């Protein structure tokens, strides 16, 4: 059975409704996805425990910092 829309809704109304819905869902979102990709998995028994960065992320962050330091040093930018 098909349902028909009886009330026209503006794009601003849809956006505000979607923003309100996603605001009540802390398990969704780009920030949550980034944190899950970069940090170790959360402890299900202790929600307040700090999460350490994954080893590959720490390694690549260190390499990027070294490369940036070399670039700044050898180009006399600092």
Secondary structure, DSSP 8 states (H G I E B T S, - for coil): ------S---HHHHHHHHHHHHHT-TT-SHHHHHHHHHB----TT-TTS---B-HHHHHHHHHHHHHHHHHHHHTT--
